[in-house]
């Protein structure tokens, strides 16, 4: 801004502000821009109108507004909502925030009656209400995407209940599992995320409207009525806490940080599995990009980007925790800084879930490669130890016998299943010709036949339970 423009701004009549009666000079031009929030809080415009409609209706019902005044306010606010939806609303930085912009526009449209809308409330309880309404809407969208992703995962897991792949610990081949079982592990993480999100929603869904600036209001308001009109479960209990609480925003970001942590784990596995070194999965082209210099490249950009956004989400959580640290009661201007991290956290969670919900059902396992990888690394060694225990060998002795057998197989450059019966019996005479039944990959996964196990029939049963749980939402 030029000095001339800044001087002009500084010479404005302070009374032009909706709060300017007490001031003798205009706000400094830089300070006006620095303290304004309308650039980002206009995202809550429709929620602001929703809250104002409920407040006006309540004021009419208790006799603070006449029926005619309410009709004027209602019509004006609905017209403004249409302006906003059409992208025709004249947003002004000079009016600071979404609340003052809408109130000023209402007064322009319907005259002095518009000035009565703010009776019995403050911007402090107004913004606290708006942000809860906005977040509640986003939570519902996120919950729907979580459900869509989980449905896709469960469907794919059921299809791949018999597809054998290596299970890993320390990224080393450990025991064979099925691809369906692995997908259900992702689903378990997301089930916990869904539970956390719904638990967070309970605390979001309380109405601070009517707490006013910090102490409540002397007008005969009905807070239970505005809570009911806005779909809240109940009003908040304490006016001081009502206007200054941002726990719900922190809690949502904590949900988001855990959600993205889980998605980043799945993303990392997809990145590994699509590499030529693993070659377990075909990721459709629409979820990948190429290289500007290497024409052979097919980069798994979607999972890589989801993995990267985890740091962004964690940053928002830390930002909000730090924002609220040591704040005295009640409302402070610091709290204006809550919106941008929260808005981006909700956008990031929703976008990452949409990407995964589209991508997960399209994953195509390369079954032959998975099976071949599971056959390497002595992944049935534990099955041999369990076999020996069933033959009466103490587990620690069985562990030693199998370790010796593995060392011998390494020398011969073959798997345990490739050793002859005579060779295996060198290490224990408890080994019989039925040993090869447990050394097969199919026998290994089938043996884990209990709730939570990787046996194909258990995977199918788990899919049924997961599908029933999803349907109950």
DOTI-679151 format. One record per residue (C-alpha): residue number from 1; residue in three letters; x, y, z. Coordinates in steps of 0.25 Angstrom, whole numbers. Example, Ala and Ser with C-alpha at 12.3 -4.5 7.8 and 13.67 -1.06 7.14 Angstrom:
2
+-----+---------+-------+-------+-------+
: num : residuo :     x :     y :     z :
+-----+---------+-------+-------+-------+
:   1 :     ala :    49 :   -18 :    31 :
:   2 :     ser :    55 :    -4 :    29 :
+-----+---------+-------+-------+-------+
//
This chain:
473
+-----+---------+-------+-------+-------+
: num : residuo :     x :     y :     z :
+-----+---------+-------+-------+-------+
:   1 :     unk :     0 :     0 :     0 :
:   2 :     unk :     5 :    14 :    -3 :
:   3 :     unk :     8 :    24 :     7 :
:   4 :     unk :    -4 :    33 :     1 :
:   5 :     unk :   -13 :    21 :     3 :
:   6 :     unk :    -8 :    18 :    17 :
:   7 :     unk :   -10 :    33 :    21 :
:   8 :     unk :   -24 :    33 :    15 :
:   9 :     unk :   -28 :    20 :    23 :
:  10 :     unk :   -22 :    26 :    36 :
:  11 :     unk :   -31 :    38 :    34 :
:  12 :     unk :   -44 :    30 :    33 :
:  13 :     unk :   -55 :    33 :    43 :
:  14 :     unk :   -53 :    22 :    54 :
:  15 :     unk :   -68 :    22 :    56 :
:  16 :     unk :   -69 :    16 :    42 :
:  17 :     unk :   -65 :     3 :    50 :
:  18 :     unk :   -77 :    -5 :    56 :
:  19 :     unk :   -69 :    -4 :    69 :
:  20 :     unk :   -63 :    10 :    67 :
:  21 :     unk :   -71 :    19 :    76 :
:  22 :     unk :   -60 :    19 :    87 :
:  23 :     unk :   -48 :    22 :    78 :
:  24 :     unk :   -43 :    35 :    74 :
:  25 :     unk :   -34 :    31 :    63 :
:  26 :     unk :   -35 :    21 :    51 :
:  27 :     unk :   -28 :     8 :    52 :
:  28 :     unk :   -14 :     9 :    46 :
:  29 :     unk :   -14 :     3 :    31 :
:  30 :     unk :    -4 :    -8 :    34 :
:  31 :     unk :   -11 :   -12 :    47 :
:  32 :     unk :   -24 :   -13 :    40 :
:  33 :     unk :   -18 :   -23 :    30 :
:  34 :     unk :   -10 :   -30 :    41 :
:  35 :     unk :   -22 :   -32 :    50 :
:  36 :     unk :   -33 :   -35 :    40 :
:  37 :     unk :   -37 :   -49 :    38 :
:  38 :     unk :   -47 :   -48 :    27 :
:  39 :     unk :   -37 :   -53 :    17 :
:  40 :     unk :   -39 :   -67 :    23 :
:  41 :     unk :   -51 :   -67 :    32 :
:  42 :     unk :   -60 :   -64 :    21 :
:  43 :     unk :   -60 :   -80 :    19 :
:  44 :     unk :   -70 :   -80 :    31 :
:  45 :     unk :   -79 :   -70 :    24 :
:  46 :     unk :   -91 :   -80 :    22 :
:  47 :     unk :   -89 :   -85 :    37 :
:  48 :     unk :   -89 :   -71 :    42 :
:  49 :     unk :  -102 :   -68 :    35 :
:  50 :     unk :  -108 :   -81 :    40 :
:  51 :     unk :  -104 :   -77 :    54 :
:  52 :     unk :  -110 :   -63 :    52 :
:  53 :     unk :  -123 :   -69 :    47 :
:  54 :     unk :  -124 :   -77 :    60 :
:  55 :     unk :  -121 :   -66 :    69 :
:  56 :     unk :  -131 :   -56 :    62 :
:  57 :     unk :  -142 :   -67 :    63 :
:  58 :     unk :  -139 :   -69 :    78 :
:  59 :     unk :  -139 :   -54 :    80 :
:  60 :     unk :  -153 :   -53 :    73 :
:  61 :     unk :  -158 :   -64 :    81 :
:  62 :     unk :  -154 :   -58 :    94 :
:  63 :     unk :  -159 :   -44 :    90 :
:  64 :     unk :  -146 :   -37 :    88 :
:  65 :     unk :  -149 :   -35 :    73 :
:  66 :     unk :  -163 :   -34 :    67 :
:  67 :     unk :  -168 :   -43 :    57 :
:  68 :     unk :  -167 :   -33 :    46 :
:  69 :     unk :  -152 :   -30 :    50 :
:  70 :     unk :  -149 :   -45 :    50 :
:  71 :     unk :  -156 :   -46 :    36 :
:  72 :     unk :  -147 :   -35 :    31 :
:  73 :     unk :  -134 :   -41 :    37 :
:  74 :     unk :  -138 :   -55 :    32 :
:  75 :     unk :  -140 :   -50 :    18 :
:  76 :     unk :  -128 :   -41 :    18 :
:  77 :     unk :  -119 :   -53 :    23 :
:  78 :     unk :  -124 :   -62 :    13 :
:  79 :     unk :  -122 :   -53 :     1 :
:  80 :     unk :  -107 :   -50 :     6 :
:  81 :     unk :  -105 :   -66 :     7 :
:  82 :     unk :  -109 :   -66 :    -8 :
:  83 :     unk :   -99 :   -55 :   -11 :
:  84 :     unk :   -88 :   -63 :    -4 :
:  85 :     unk :   -92 :   -75 :   -12 :
:  86 :     unk :   -92 :   -68 :   -25 :
:  87 :     unk :   -78 :   -62 :   -22 :
:  88 :     unk :   -84 :   -48 :   -22 :
:  89 :     unk :   -82 :   -43 :    -8 :
:  90 :     unk :   -74 :   -31 :    -6 :
:  91 :     unk :   -64 :   -35 :     4 :
:  92 :     unk :   -56 :   -24 :    11 :
:  93 :     unk :   -43 :   -24 :    19 :
:  94 :     unk :   -48 :   -12 :    26 :
:  95 :     unk :   -59 :   -19 :    33 :
:  96 :     unk :   -49 :   -29 :    39 :
:  97 :     unk :   -56 :   -42 :    39 :
:  98 :     unk :   -67 :   -51 :    33 :
:  99 :     unk :   -77 :   -46 :    44 :
: 100 :     unk :   -75 :   -31 :    42 :
: 101 :     unk :   -76 :   -33 :    27 :
: 102 :     unk :   -89 :   -40 :    28 :
: 103 :     unk :   -95 :   -31 :    39 :
: 104 :     unk :   -91 :   -19 :    31 :
: 105 :     unk :   -97 :   -24 :    18 :
: 106 :     unk :  -110 :   -28 :    25 :
: 107 :     unk :  -111 :   -13 :    30 :
: 108 :     unk :  -109 :    -8 :    16 :
: 109 :     unk :  -120 :   -17 :    11 :
: 110 :     unk :  -131 :   -16 :    21 :
: 111 :     unk :  -127 :    -3 :    29 :
: 112 :     unk :  -127 :    -1 :    44 :
: 113 :     unk :  -133 :   -14 :    47 :
: 114 :     unk :  -120 :   -21 :    43 :
: 115 :     unk :  -113 :   -14 :    55 :
: 116 :     unk :  -122 :   -21 :    65 :
: 117 :     unk :  -117 :   -35 :    60 :
: 118 :     unk :  -105 :   -35 :    70 :
: 119 :     unk :  -114 :   -32 :    82 :
: 120 :     unk :  -110 :   -42 :    93 :
: 121 :     unk :   -98 :   -48 :    87 :
: 122 :     unk :   -83 :   -44 :    84 :
: 123 :     unk :   -73 :   -48 :    73 :
: 124 :     unk :   -67 :   -56 :    84 :
: 125 :     unk :   -78 :   -66 :    85 :
: 126 :     unk :   -82 :   -64 :    70 :
: 127 :     unk :   -68 :   -69 :    65 :
: 128 :     unk :   -68 :   -80 :    75 :
: 129 :     unk :   -82 :   -85 :    70 :
: 130 :     unk :   -78 :   -83 :    55 :
: 131 :     unk :   -65 :   -91 :    56 :
: 132 :     unk :   -72 :  -102 :    63 :
: 133 :     unk :   -83 :  -103 :    52 :
: 134 :     unk :   -72 :  -102 :    41 :
: 135 :     unk :   -64 :  -113 :    48 :
: 136 :     unk :   -76 :  -122 :    50 :
: 137 :     unk :   -80 :  -121 :    35 :
: 138 :     unk :   -65 :  -125 :    32 :
: 139 :     unk :   -65 :  -137 :    42 :
: 140 :     unk :   -78 :  -142 :    35 :
: 141 :     unk :   -71 :  -142 :    21 :
: 142 :     unk :   -58 :  -148 :    27 :
: 143 :     unk :   -66 :  -159 :    34 :
: 144 :     unk :   -73 :  -162 :    20 :
: 145 :     unk :   -59 :  -163 :    13 :
: 146 :     unk :   -54 :  -172 :    24 :
: 147 :     unk :   -66 :  -181 :    23 :
: 148 :     unk :   -64 :  -181 :     8 :
: 149 :     unk :   -49 :  -185 :     9 :
: 150 :     unk :   -52 :  -196 :    19 :
: 151 :     unk :   -62 :  -202 :    11 :
: 152 :     unk :   -53 :  -203 :    -1 :
: 153 :     unk :   -42 :  -209 :     8 :
: 154 :     unk :   -51 :  -219 :    13 :
: 155 :     unk :   -56 :  -223 :     0 :
: 156 :     unk :   -42 :  -225 :    -6 :
: 157 :     unk :   -38 :  -232 :     7 :
: 158 :     unk :   -49 :  -242 :     4 :
: 159 :     unk :   -45 :  -244 :   -10 :
: 160 :     unk :   -30 :  -246 :    -6 :
: 161 :     unk :   -33 :  -255 :     6 :
: 162 :     unk :   -25 :  -267 :     0 :
: 163 :     unk :   -14 :  -258 :    -6 :
: 164 :     unk :    -1 :  -262 :     1 :
: 165 :     unk :    10 :  -251 :     3 :
: 166 :     unk :    22 :  -250 :    13 :
: 167 :     unk :    19 :  -244 :    26 :
: 168 :     unk :    30 :  -235 :    32 :
: 169 :     unk :    36 :  -230 :    45 :
: 170 :     unk :    48 :  -221 :    44 :
: 171 :     unk :    45 :  -221 :    29 :
: 172 :     unk :    51 :  -235 :    29 :
: 173 :     unk :    43 :  -247 :    24 :
: 174 :     unk :    36 :  -253 :    37 :
: 175 :     unk :    24 :  -262 :    34 :
: 176 :     unk :    15 :  -264 :    22 :
: 177 :     unk :     1 :  -256 :    23 :
: 178 :     unk :    -9 :  -253 :    13 :
: 179 :     unk :   -11 :  -240 :     6 :
: 180 :     unk :   -25 :  -240 :    11 :
: 181 :     unk :   -20 :  -241 :    25 :
: 182 :     unk :   -11 :  -229 :    23 :
: 183 :     unk :   -22 :  -220 :    17 :
: 184 :     unk :   -30 :  -223 :    30 :
: 185 :     unk :   -19 :  -218 :    38 :
: 186 :     unk :   -20 :  -205 :    31 :
: 187 :     unk :   -35 :  -205 :    33 :
: 188 :     unk :   -33 :  -207 :    48 :
: 189 :     unk :   -25 :  -195 :    49 :
: 190 :     unk :   -36 :  -187 :    42 :
: 191 :     unk :   -47 :  -193 :    51 :
: 192 :     unk :   -40 :  -187 :    63 :
: 193 :     unk :   -39 :  -174 :    55 :
: 194 :     unk :   -53 :  -174 :    52 :
: 195 :     unk :   -56 :  -176 :    67 :
: 196 :     unk :   -47 :  -165 :    71 :
: 197 :     unk :   -54 :  -156 :    61 :
: 198 :     unk :   -68 :  -159 :    66 :
: 199 :     unk :   -63 :  -157 :    80 :
: 200 :     unk :   -58 :  -143 :    76 :
: 201 :     unk :   -71 :  -139 :    69 :
: 202 :     unk :   -78 :  -141 :    83 :
: 203 :     unk :   -70 :  -130 :    89 :
: 204 :     unk :   -71 :  -121 :    76 :
: 205 :     unk :   -86 :  -122 :    77 :
: 206 :     unk :   -88 :  -113 :    88 :
: 207 :     unk :   -94 :   -99 :    86 :
: 208 :     unk :   -86 :   -87 :    92 :
: 209 :     unk :   -96 :   -77 :    86 :
: 210 :     unk :  -102 :   -68 :    97 :
: 211 :     unk :   -89 :   -67 :   105 :
: 212 :     unk :   -87 :   -54 :    99 :
: 213 :     unk :   -74 :   -47 :   101 :
: 214 :     unk :   -70 :   -55 :   114 :
: 215 :     unk :   -81 :   -54 :   125 :
: 216 :     unk :   -94 :   -57 :   118 :
: 217 :     unk :  -105 :   -46 :   115 :
: 218 :     unk :  -116 :   -39 :   122 :
: 219 :     unk :  -126 :   -41 :   111 :
: 220 :     unk :  -136 :   -52 :   114 :
: 221 :     unk :  -129 :   -62 :   104 :
: 222 :     unk :  -132 :   -77 :   102 :
: 223 :     unk :  -119 :   -84 :   100 :
: 224 :     unk :  -125 :   -97 :    99 :
: 225 :     unk :  -134 :   -93 :    88 :
: 226 :     unk :  -122 :   -88 :    79 :
: 227 :     unk :  -115 :  -101 :    82 :
: 228 :     unk :  -127 :  -108 :    77 :
: 229 :     unk :  -129 :  -100 :    65 :
: 230 :     unk :  -114 :  -102 :    61 :
: 231 :     unk :  -114 :  -117 :    64 :
: 232 :     unk :  -105 :  -116 :    76 :
: 233 :     unk :  -107 :  -127 :    87 :
: 234 :     unk :  -107 :  -116 :    98 :
: 235 :     unk :  -102 :  -102 :   101 :
: 236 :     unk :   -88 :  -101 :   108 :
: 237 :     unk :   -89 :   -99 :   123 :
: 238 :     unk :   -79 :   -88 :   126 :
: 239 :     unk :   -79 :   -75 :   119 :
: 240 :     unk :   -64 :   -72 :   121 :
: 241 :     unk :   -60 :   -86 :   116 :
: 242 :     unk :   -70 :   -85 :   105 :
: 243 :     unk :   -63 :   -73 :    97 :
: 244 :     unk :   -49 :   -78 :   100 :
: 245 :     unk :   -49 :   -93 :    98 :
: 246 :     unk :   -42 :   -98 :    86 :
: 247 :     unk :   -40 :  -112 :    92 :
: 248 :     unk :   -49 :  -118 :    81 :
: 249 :     unk :   -40 :  -112 :    70 :
: 250 :     unk :   -28 :  -118 :    77 :
: 251 :     unk :   -35 :  -131 :    78 :
: 252 :     unk :   -39 :  -131 :    64 :
: 253 :     unk :   -24 :  -129 :    60 :
: 254 :     unk :   -20 :  -140 :    69 :
: 255 :     unk :   -29 :  -149 :    61 :
: 256 :     unk :   -24 :  -144 :    48 :
: 257 :     unk :    -9 :  -146 :    53 :
: 258 :     unk :   -13 :  -161 :    56 :
: 259 :     unk :   -21 :  -163 :    43 :
: 260 :     unk :    -9 :  -157 :    35 :
: 261 :     unk :     1 :  -166 :    43 :
: 262 :     unk :    -7 :  -178 :    39 :
: 263 :     unk :    -9 :  -174 :    24 :
: 264 :     unk :     6 :  -171 :    24 :
: 265 :     unk :     9 :  -185 :    28 :
: 266 :     unk :     0 :  -191 :    17 :
: 267 :     unk :     6 :  -181 :     8 :
: 268 :     unk :    20 :  -185 :    11 :
: 269 :     unk :    16 :  -200 :     8 :
: 270 :     unk :    10 :  -196 :    -5 :
: 271 :     unk :    23 :  -189 :    -9 :
: 272 :     unk :    31 :  -201 :    -5 :
: 273 :     unk :    22 :  -211 :   -12 :
: 274 :     unk :    21 :  -203 :   -25 :
: 275 :     unk :    36 :  -203 :   -26 :
: 276 :     unk :    44 :  -212 :   -35 :
: 277 :     unk :    51 :  -218 :   -23 :
: 278 :     unk :    38 :  -223 :   -17 :
: 279 :     unk :    28 :  -223 :   -29 :
: 280 :     unk :    16 :  -227 :   -21 :
: 281 :     unk :     6 :  -217 :   -26 :
: 282 :     unk :     1 :  -211 :   -38 :
: 283 :     unk :    -4 :  -197 :   -36 :
: 284 :     unk :   -12 :  -191 :   -47 :
: 285 :     unk :    -6 :  -180 :   -55 :
: 286 :     unk :   -17 :  -170 :   -51 :
: 287 :     unk :   -10 :  -170 :   -37 :
: 288 :     unk :     4 :  -168 :   -42 :
: 289 :     unk :    12 :  -159 :   -50 :
: 290 :     unk :    25 :  -160 :   -59 :
: 291 :     unk :    38 :  -154 :   -59 :
: 292 :     unk :    42 :  -141 :   -68 :
: 293 :     unk :    56 :  -148 :   -71 :
: 294 :     unk :    54 :  -163 :   -69 :
: 295 :     unk :    43 :  -169 :   -78 :
: 296 :     unk :    42 :  -182 :   -72 :
: 297 :     unk :    38 :  -177 :   -58 :
: 298 :     unk :    24 :  -178 :   -52 :
: 299 :     unk :    25 :  -171 :   -38 :
: 300 :     unk :    15 :  -174 :   -27 :
: 301 :     unk :    12 :  -159 :   -25 :
: 302 :     unk :    -1 :  -161 :   -18 :
: 303 :     unk :     4 :  -169 :    -6 :
: 304 :     unk :    17 :  -161 :    -6 :
: 305 :     unk :     9 :  -148 :    -4 :
: 306 :     unk :     0 :  -154 :     6 :
: 307 :     unk :    12 :  -159 :    14 :
: 308 :     unk :    18 :  -145 :    13 :
: 309 :     unk :     5 :  -138 :    18 :
: 310 :     unk :     6 :  -145 :    31 :
: 311 :     unk :    17 :  -135 :    35 :
: 312 :     unk :     8 :  -124 :    31 :
: 313 :     unk :    -3 :  -129 :    40 :
: 314 :     unk :     6 :  -132 :    52 :
: 315 :     unk :    10 :  -117 :    50 :
: 316 :     unk :    -4 :  -112 :    52 :
: 317 :     unk :    -6 :  -120 :    64 :
: 318 :     unk :     6 :  -114 :    71 :
: 319 :     unk :     2 :  -100 :    66 :
: 320 :     unk :   -11 :  -101 :    73 :
: 321 :     unk :    -6 :  -107 :    86 :
: 322 :     unk :     5 :   -96 :    86 :
: 323 :     unk :    -6 :   -85 :    83 :
: 324 :     unk :   -14 :   -89 :    95 :
: 325 :     unk :    -3 :   -91 :   104 :
: 326 :     unk :    -4 :   -81 :   116 :
: 327 :     unk :   -15 :   -73 :   111 :
: 328 :     unk :   -23 :   -66 :   122 :
: 329 :     unk :   -38 :   -67 :   122 :
: 330 :     unk :   -46 :   -63 :   114 :
: 331 :     unk :   -45 :   -59 :   100 :
: 332 :     unk :   -32 :   -54 :    94 :
: 333 :     unk :   -28 :   -49 :    80 :
: 334 :     unk :   -18 :   -61 :    80 :
: 335 :     unk :   -30 :   -69 :    76 :
: 336 :     unk :   -31 :   -63 :    63 :
: 337 :     unk :   -19 :   -72 :    59 :
: 338 :     unk :   -27 :   -85 :    61 :
: 339 :     unk :   -35 :   -85 :    48 :
: 340 :     unk :   -24 :   -86 :    38 :
: 341 :     unk :   -18 :   -98 :    44 :
: 342 :     unk :   -31 :  -104 :    47 :
: 343 :     unk :   -36 :  -101 :    33 :
: 344 :     unk :   -24 :  -108 :    26 :
: 345 :     unk :   -24 :  -120 :    36 :
: 346 :     unk :   -39 :  -123 :    31 :
: 347 :     unk :   -36 :  -120 :    17 :
: 348 :     unk :   -23 :  -129 :    17 :
: 349 :     unk :   -30 :  -141 :    25 :
: 350 :     unk :   -42 :  -140 :    15 :
: 351 :     unk :   -33 :  -140 :     2 :
: 352 :     unk :   -24 :  -151 :     7 :
: 353 :     unk :   -36 :  -160 :    10 :
: 354 :     unk :   -42 :  -157 :    -3 :
: 355 :     unk :   -29 :  -161 :   -10 :
: 356 :     unk :   -28 :  -174 :    -2 :
: 357 :     unk :   -43 :  -177 :    -4 :
: 358 :     unk :   -41 :  -176 :   -19 :
: 359 :     unk :   -28 :  -183 :   -19 :
: 360 :     unk :   -30 :  -195 :   -10 :
: 361 :     unk :   -40 :  -203 :   -17 :
: 362 :     unk :   -32 :  -201 :   -30 :
: 363 :     unk :   -19 :  -208 :   -24 :
: 364 :     unk :   -16 :  -221 :   -32 :
: 365 :     unk :    -7 :  -231 :   -25 :
: 366 :     unk :     4 :  -238 :   -33 :
: 367 :     unk :     1 :  -251 :   -27 :
: 368 :     unk :    12 :  -259 :   -33 :
: 369 :     unk :    23 :  -249 :   -28 :
: 370 :     unk :    16 :  -249 :   -14 :
: 371 :     unk :    16 :  -264 :   -13 :
: 372 :     unk :    31 :  -265 :   -18 :
: 373 :     unk :    35 :  -255 :    -8 :
: 374 :     unk :    28 :  -262 :     3 :
: 375 :     unk :    36 :  -275 :     0 :
: 376 :     unk :    49 :  -268 :     3 :
: 377 :     unk :    55 :  -264 :    16 :
: 378 :     unk :    51 :  -277 :    23 :
: 379 :     unk :    37 :  -271 :    27 :
: 380 :     unk :    32 :  -285 :    31 :
: 381 :     unk :    43 :  -287 :    41 :
: 382 :     unk :    33 :  -284 :    53 :
: 383 :     unk :    24 :  -294 :    47 :
: 384 :     unk :    35 :  -305 :    48 :
: 385 :     unk :    37 :  -301 :    63 :
: 386 :     unk :    23 :  -302 :    66 :
: 387 :     unk :    22 :  -315 :    59 :
: 388 :     unk :    34 :  -320 :    68 :
: 389 :     unk :    27 :  -315 :    81 :
: 390 :     unk :    14 :  -323 :    77 :
: 391 :     unk :    24 :  -335 :    76 :
: 392 :     unk :    28 :  -333 :    90 :
: 393 :     unk :    40 :  -325 :    89 :
: 394 :     unk :    42 :  -313 :    98 :
: 395 :     unk :    40 :  -300 :    91 :
: 396 :     unk :    54 :  -295 :    94 :
: 397 :     unk :    60 :  -308 :    89 :
: 398 :     unk :    51 :  -307 :    77 :
: 399 :     unk :    56 :  -293 :    74 :
: 400 :     unk :    71 :  -298 :    75 :
: 401 :     unk :    68 :  -309 :    65 :
: 402 :     unk :    61 :  -300 :    55 :
: 403 :     unk :    72 :  -290 :    56 :
: 404 :     unk :    82 :  -301 :    52 :
: 405 :     unk :    73 :  -306 :    41 :
: 406 :     unk :    73 :  -292 :    35 :
: 407 :     unk :    88 :  -290 :    36 :
: 408 :     unk :    89 :  -303 :    28 :
: 409 :     unk :    79 :  -299 :    18 :
: 410 :     unk :    87 :  -286 :    16 :
: 411 :     unk :    99 :  -294 :    13 :
: 412 :     unk :    92 :  -302 :     3 :
: 413 :     unk :    85 :  -289 :    -3 :
: 414 :     unk :    71 :  -294 :    -2 :
: 415 :     unk :    59 :  -293 :     7 :
: 416 :     unk :    55 :  -302 :    18 :
: 417 :     unk :    44 :  -308 :    10 :
: 418 :     unk :    55 :  -312 :     0 :
: 419 :     unk :    63 :  -321 :    10 :
: 420 :     unk :    60 :  -336 :     9 :
: 421 :     unk :    54 :  -343 :    21 :
: 422 :     unk :    68 :  -350 :    24 :
: 423 :     unk :    74 :  -336 :    24 :
: 424 :     unk :    64 :  -331 :    34 :
: 425 :     unk :    65 :  -343 :    43 :
: 426 :     unk :    79 :  -340 :    45 :
: 427 :     unk :    75 :  -329 :    55 :
: 428 :     unk :    64 :  -337 :    62 :
: 429 :     unk :    58 :  -351 :    61 :
: 430 :     unk :    45 :  -345 :    65 :
: 431 :     unk :    43 :  -340 :    50 :
: 432 :     unk :    34 :  -349 :    42 :
: 433 :     unk :    30 :  -350 :    28 :
: 434 :     unk :    18 :  -341 :    31 :
: 435 :     unk :    27 :  -329 :    34 :
: 436 :     unk :    25 :  -324 :    19 :
: 437 :     unk :    11 :  -321 :    22 :
: 438 :     unk :    15 :  -310 :    31 :
: 439 :     unk :    26 :  -305 :    23 :
: 440 :     unk :    17 :  -301 :    12 :
: 441 :     unk :    13 :  -287 :    11 :
: 442 :     unk :    -2 :  -291 :    10 :
: 443 :     unk :    -1 :  -300 :    22 :
: 444 :     unk :     6 :  -289 :    30 :
: 445 :     unk :    -5 :  -278 :    28 :
: 446 :     unk :   -16 :  -289 :    29 :
: 447 :     unk :   -11 :  -293 :    43 :
: 448 :     unk :   -13 :  -279 :    49 :
: 449 :     unk :   -28 :  -282 :    50 :
: 450 :     unk :   -33 :  -273 :    61 :
: 451 :     unk :   -39 :  -259 :    63 :
: 452 :     unk :   -29 :  -249 :    58 :
: 453 :     unk :   -21 :  -260 :    50 :
: 454 :     unk :   -17 :  -260 :    36 :
: 455 :     unk :   -24 :  -273 :    32 :
: 456 :     unk :   -33 :  -270 :    20 :
: 457 :     unk :   -46 :  -274 :    26 :
: 458 :     unk :   -42 :  -265 :    38 :
: 459 :     unk :   -40 :  -254 :    28 :
: 460 :     unk :   -53 :  -256 :    22 :
: 461 :     unk :   -60 :  -256 :    36 :
: 462 :     unk :   -53 :  -243 :    40 :
: 463 :     unk :   -58 :  -237 :    27 :
: 464 :     unk :   -72 :  -240 :    31 :
: 465 :     unk :   -70 :  -234 :    45 :
: 466 :     unk :   -64 :  -222 :    39 :
: 467 :     unk :   -75 :  -220 :    29 :
: 468 :     unk :   -85 :  -222 :    39 :
: 469 :     unk :   -78 :  -211 :    48 :
: 470 :     unk :   -78 :  -201 :    36 :
: 471 :     unk :   -92 :  -204 :    33 :
: 472 :     unk :   -96 :  -200 :    47 :
: 473 :     unk :   -91 :  -186 :    46 :
+-----+---------+-------+-------+-------+
//
